[in-house]
Amino acid sequence: MIIERVVGQNIRRIRLERGISQEALAYDAEIDRSYLGSLERGEKNPTVRLLARIAEVLDCEMPDLVTESAKPVPRNLPRGRKRKT
């Protein structure tokens, strides 16, 4: 198990399940969007403090981010901004 990949997959899975864009999560967690992308790809090793902020924004517990999950990562969110009708 490579913990960076587990954390990245979990962040991405939970974010997509909740319908949150990378941009919105990054903004609310006060990190750069490109850094969030690196986290989701397992290329960065986040601090515990950062994981706590991300968990708070995603409304989940920290163990949800660091524990291997058998749940598949959902497909991407629809592209573009939603239009108000």
Secondary structure, DSSP 8 states (H G I E B T S, - for coil): --HHHHHHHHHHHHHHHTT--HHHHHHHHTS-HHHHHHHHTT-S---HHHHHHHHHHHT--HHHHHS---S-------SS-----
